[in-house]
Amino acid sequence: MGLTDFVDPYLDPATGFLRNLVGARTRAVLDQAEADLVGARLLDLPAAKIPPTGDLTELRGIHRYLFQDVYGWAGQLRTVDIRKNVDGGGYFVPVSMIERSARFATEELGQDDYLRGMDRAVFIQRLAHHYDQLNYIHPFREGNGRAQRVFWDRVADDAGWRLNWVGVTGQANDAASRAAAERRDLIPLIEMFDRIVTPLGPA
């Protein structure tokens, strides 16, 4: 089979959009359903009691919980290679390397004691590094960014910090992530986190 014969099993051939559980046949309807259903799951996330294992198992549990109403493959590792949907966007980690790469990335996070005990400047620098490592893996066919934000919220909270994602646009996050992945330039990610990291206040 040639490259032009590849068929993405996640796409509905009739619509060209991701197969989904809500019957969405247009991008607008699917995006709205995702926003509504994932938003509702986010509000109930504490009730899910996903174990904070700090690894791919935790990330898969988060993704499964958030997207269970939208995709039948929620929480499952992707089976196709993907890349960022922008001109010149490079591929993420190949399917065959997802689990090995995730194990390496999360073991390194563990060696950093999951970012505990760091002052703000060091926390931001190390968060940028680890965020880049996990983002490059992109283990799911869709929904990586939202699942990862929850993962890093949990890591930050445990380390005594809060991440206020409200001030981060998708465009800014994508640009900072591409700079890190493609040019090994962590400065945009560091600057992004510097704007949103605050100390975790009293419960």
C-alpha positions as a LaTeX table, in Angstrom:
\begin{tabular}{lrrr}
\hline
Residue & $x$ (\AA) & $y$ (\AA) & $z$ (\AA) \\
\hline
Met1 & 0.00 & 0.00 & 0.00 \\
Gly2 & 1.45 & 3.38 & $-0.98$ \\
Leu3 & 1.41 & 6.49 & 1.18 \\
Thr4 & $-1.48$ & 7.89 & $-0.85$ \\
Asp5 & $-3.57$ & 4.81 & $-0.01$ \\
Phe6 & $-3.44$ & 5.39 & 3.74 \\
Val7 & $-6.85$ & 5.55 & 5.40 \\
Asp8 & $-7.06$ & 7.08 & 8.87 \\
Pro9 & $-9.26$ & 4.64 & 10.86 \\
Tyr10 & $-10.28$ & 7.44 & 13.22 \\
Leu11 & $-12.05$ & 9.37 & 10.46 \\
Asp12 & $-15.58$ & 8.80 & 9.22 \\
Pro13 & $-15.14$ & 8.46 & 5.45 \\
Ala14 & $-18.57$ & 9.98 & 4.87 \\
Thr15 & $-17.74$ & 13.24 & 6.66 \\
Gly16 & $-13.96$ & 13.37 & 6.87 \\
Phe17 & $-14.25$ & 14.15 & 10.58 \\
Leu18 & $-13.37$ & 12.07 & 13.60 \\
Arg19 & $-15.72$ & 9.20 & 14.36 \\
Asn20 & $-17.60$ & 10.20 & 17.48 \\
Leu21 & $-20.32$ & 9.12 & 19.90 \\
Val22 & $-22.48$ & 12.23 & 19.52 \\
Gly23 & $-23.37$ & 11.84 & 15.86 \\
Ala24 & $-21.56$ & 15.05 & 14.86 \\
Arg25 & $-21.10$ & 15.34 & 11.10 \\
Thr26 & $-19.58$ & 18.82 & 10.93 \\
Arg27 & $-16.55$ & 20.37 & 12.61 \\
Ala28 & $-18.68$ & 23.03 & 14.30 \\
Val29 & $-21.04$ & 20.49 & 15.88 \\
Leu30 & $-18.17$ & 18.25 & 16.99 \\
Asp31 & $-16.23$ & 21.17 & 18.48 \\
Gln32 & $-19.31$ & 22.35 & 20.40 \\
Ala33 & $-20.07$ & 18.86 & 21.68 \\
Glu34 & $-16.47$ & 18.44 & 22.82 \\
Ala35 & $-16.52$ & 21.79 & 24.59 \\
Asp36 & $-19.78$ & 21.05 & 26.39 \\
Leu37 & $-19.19$ & 17.43 & 27.33 \\
Val38 & $-15.52$ & 17.74 & 28.24 \\
Gly39 & $-16.29$ & 20.92 & 30.18 \\
Ala40 & $-18.88$ & 19.07 & 32.22 \\
Arg41 & $-16.46$ & 16.23 & 32.91 \\
Leu42 & $-13.82$ & 18.73 & 34.02 \\
Leu43 & $-16.17$ & 20.05 & 36.68 \\
Asp44 & $-16.66$ & 16.51 & 38.02 \\
Leu45 & $-13.03$ & 15.44 & 37.68 \\
Pro46 & $-12.37$ & 15.10 & 41.44 \\
Ala47 & $-15.14$ & 12.51 & 41.62 \\
Ala48 & $-13.28$ & 10.35 & 39.10 \\
Lys49 & $-10.56$ & 9.68 & 41.70 \\
Ile50 & $-7.89$ & 9.03 & 39.05 \\
Pro51 & $-4.75$ & 7.82 & 40.89 \\
Pro52 & $-1.95$ & 10.44 & 40.71 \\
Thr53 & 0.73 & 8.08 & 39.41 \\
Gly54 & 2.60 & 10.80 & 37.51 \\
Asp55 & 2.94 & 8.71 & 34.38 \\
Leu56 & 1.20 & 7.61 & 31.18 \\
Thr57 & $-1.32$ & 5.59 & 33.17 \\
Glu58 & $-2.52$ & 8.76 & 34.88 \\
Leu59 & $-2.62$ & 10.69 & 31.62 \\
Arg60 & $-4.65$ & 7.91 & 29.98 \\
Gly61 & $-7.06$ & 7.92 & 32.91 \\
Ile62 & $-7.54$ & 11.66 & 32.58 \\
His63 & $-8.13$ & 11.44 & 28.83 \\
Arg64 & $-10.55$ & 8.53 & 29.24 \\
Tyr65 & $-12.60$ & 10.44 & 31.80 \\
Leu66 & $-12.68$ & 13.72 & 29.88 \\
Phe67 & $-13.52$ & 12.31 & 26.45 \\
Gln68 & $-15.60$ & 9.23 & 27.30 \\
Asp69 & $-18.81$ & 10.88 & 26.05 \\
Val70 & $-17.28$ & 11.95 & 22.73 \\
Tyr71 & $-14.93$ & 9.23 & 21.46 \\
Gly72 & $-15.08$ & 5.47 & 21.76 \\
Trp73 & $-11.26$ & 5.38 & 21.92 \\
Ala74 & $-10.97$ & 7.79 & 24.86 \\
Gly75 & $-7.93$ & 6.89 & 26.93 \\
Gln76 & $-6.47$ & 4.62 & 24.26 \\
Leu77 & $-3.07$ & 5.27 & 22.71 \\
Arg78 & $-3.26$ & 6.36 & 19.09 \\
Thr79 & $-2.50$ & 3.80 & 16.41 \\
Val80 & $-1.51$ & 6.23 & 13.65 \\
Asp81 & 1.33 & 8.72 & 13.35 \\
Ile82 & 0.19 & 12.34 & 13.53 \\
Arg83 & 1.64 & 15.80 & 13.16 \\
Lys84 & 0.58 & 19.32 & 14.00 \\
Asn85 & $-1.99$ & 20.57 & 11.52 \\
Val86 & 0.00 & 23.62 & 10.42 \\
Asp87 & 2.18 & 24.32 & 7.42 \\
Gly88 & 5.54 & 22.64 & 7.96 \\
Gly89 & 4.43 & 21.01 & 11.20 \\
Gly90 & 6.59 & 18.05 & 12.17 \\
Tyr91 & 5.41 & 14.64 & 13.31 \\
Phe92 & 4.99 & 13.74 & 16.94 \\
Val93 & 6.57 & 10.59 & 18.40 \\
Pro94 & 5.91 & 7.54 & 16.19 \\
Val95 & 3.30 & 5.09 & 17.42 \\
Ser96 & 5.94 & 2.43 & 18.04 \\
Met97 & 7.77 & 4.75 & 20.46 \\
Ile98 & 4.88 & 6.19 & 22.49 \\
Glu99 & 5.10 & 3.93 & 25.53 \\
Arg100 & 8.91 & 3.90 & 25.67 \\
Ser101 & 9.10 & 7.69 & 25.25 \\
Ala102 & 6.43 & 8.26 & 27.88 \\
Arg103 & 8.24 & 5.99 & 30.31 \\
Phe104 & 11.48 & 7.92 & 29.79 \\
Ala105 & 9.74 & 11.29 & 30.16 \\
Thr106 & 7.85 & 10.42 & 33.33 \\
Glu107 & 10.83 & 8.69 & 34.91 \\
Glu108 & 12.76 & 11.92 & 34.37 \\
Leu109 & 9.89 & 13.82 & 35.98 \\
Gly110 & 10.13 & 11.45 & 38.94 \\
Gln111 & 13.86 & 12.14 & 39.19 \\
Asp112 & 12.87 & 15.81 & 39.56 \\
Asp113 & 10.59 & 14.72 & 42.45 \\
Tyr114 & 7.59 & 15.78 & 40.39 \\
Leu115 & 8.71 & 19.42 & 40.67 \\
Arg116 & 8.31 & 19.53 & 44.44 \\
Gly117 & 10.44 & 21.74 & 46.66 \\
Met118 & 11.48 & 24.18 & 43.94 \\
Asp119 & 11.38 & 27.96 & 44.04 \\
Arg120 & 9.22 & 29.62 & 41.43 \\
Ala121 & 11.94 & 30.28 & 38.86 \\
Val122 & 13.28 & 26.72 & 38.96 \\
Phe123 & 9.76 & 25.28 & 38.97 \\
Ile124 & 8.90 & 27.21 & 35.80 \\
Gln125 & 12.11 & 26.18 & 34.04 \\
Arg126 & 11.70 & 22.51 & 34.85 \\
Leu127 & 7.98 & 22.58 & 34.08 \\
Ala128 & 8.76 & 23.97 & 30.62 \\
His129 & 11.24 & 21.16 & 30.04 \\
His130 & 8.92 & 18.37 & 31.15 \\
Tyr131 & 5.91 & 19.90 & 29.40 \\
Asp132 & 7.85 & 19.86 & 26.14 \\
Gln133 & 8.88 & 16.24 & 26.64 \\
Leu134 & 5.33 & 15.03 & 27.24 \\
Asn135 & 3.76 & 17.25 & 24.60 \\
Tyr136 & 6.07 & 15.84 & 21.93 \\
Ile137 & 4.71 & 12.36 & 22.64 \\
His138 & 1.07 & 13.36 & 21.93 \\
Pro139 & $-0.20$ & 9.88 & 22.82 \\
Phe140 & $-3.82$ & 10.35 & 21.71 \\
Arg141 & $-5.42$ & 10.92 & 18.33 \\
Glu142 & $-7.20$ & 14.02 & 19.66 \\
Gly143 & $-7.53$ & 15.83 & 23.00 \\
Asn144 & $-3.85$ & 15.79 & 23.99 \\
Gly145 & $-3.70$ & 19.42 & 25.04 \\
Arg146 & $-6.72$ & 19.29 & 27.33 \\
Ala147 & $-5.63$ & 16.04 & 28.98 \\
Gln148 & $-2.11$ & 17.36 & 29.50 \\
Arg149 & $-3.32$ & 20.58 & 31.08 \\
Val150 & $-5.17$ & 18.55 & 33.69 \\
Phe151 & $-2.10$ & 16.36 & 34.22 \\
Trp152 & 0.14 & 19.38 & 34.77 \\
Asp153 & $-2.49$ & 21.04 & 36.99 \\
Arg154 & $-2.30$ & 17.99 & 39.24 \\
Val155 & 1.51 & 17.93 & 39.25 \\
Ala156 & 1.65 & 21.67 & 39.98 \\
Asp157 & $-0.95$ & 21.45 & 42.74 \\
Asp158 & 0.99 & 18.68 & 44.45 \\
Ala159 & 4.13 & 20.82 & 44.22 \\
Gly160 & 2.41 & 23.87 & 45.73 \\
Trp161 & 1.65 & 25.88 & 42.60 \\
Arg162 & $-1.38$ & 26.81 & 40.53 \\
Leu163 & $-1.53$ & 27.14 & 36.73 \\
Asn164 & $-4.02$ & 29.72 & 35.46 \\
Trp165 & $-4.58$ & 28.60 & 31.87 \\
Val166 & $-7.23$ & 31.25 & 31.22 \\
Gly167 & $-4.57$ & 33.64 & 29.93 \\
Val168 & $-3.10$ & 31.13 & 27.47 \\
Thr169 & $-4.56$ & 31.01 & 23.97 \\
Gly170 & $-4.27$ & 27.91 & 21.84 \\
Gln171 & $-2.21$ & 29.88 & 19.34 \\
Ala172 & 0.28 & 31.00 & 21.99 \\
Asn173 & 0.59 & 27.50 & 23.43 \\
Asp174 & 1.10 & 25.99 & 19.97 \\
Ala175 & 3.76 & 28.54 & 19.05 \\
Ala176 & 5.67 & 28.00 & 22.31 \\
Ser177 & 5.41 & 24.22 & 21.95 \\
Arg178 & 6.68 & 24.31 & 18.37 \\
Ala179 & 9.64 & 26.49 & 19.36 \\
Ala180 & 10.58 & 23.93 & 22.00 \\
Ala181 & 10.06 & 20.86 & 19.82 \\
Glu182 & 11.52 & 22.14 & 16.57 \\
Arg183 & 14.23 & 24.58 & 17.69 \\
Arg184 & 14.93 & 23.34 & 21.22 \\
Asp185 & 14.05 & 26.84 & 22.39 \\
Leu186 & 12.28 & 26.67 & 25.75 \\
Ile187 & 12.14 & 30.43 & 26.27 \\
Pro188 & 8.58 & 30.88 & 24.89 \\
Leu189 & 7.31 & 28.08 & 27.15 \\
Ile190 & 9.16 & 29.56 & 30.13 \\
Glu191 & 7.63 & 32.97 & 29.40 \\
Met192 & 4.20 & 31.40 & 29.02 \\
Phe193 & 4.42 & 29.63 & 32.37 \\
Asp194 & 5.87 & 32.73 & 34.03 \\
Arg195 & 2.56 & 34.45 & 33.25 \\
Ile196 & 0.35 & 31.76 & 34.72 \\
Val197 & 2.19 & 30.21 & 37.70 \\
Thr198 & 1.08 & 31.42 & 41.14 \\
Pro199 & 1.57 & 29.96 & 44.63 \\
Leu200 & $-1.15$ & 27.60 & 45.75 \\
Gly201 & $-3.14$ & 29.34 & 48.44 \\
Pro202 & $-4.67$ & 27.82 & 51.58 \\
Ala203 & $-7.33$ & 25.19 & 50.92 \\
\hline
\end{tabular}
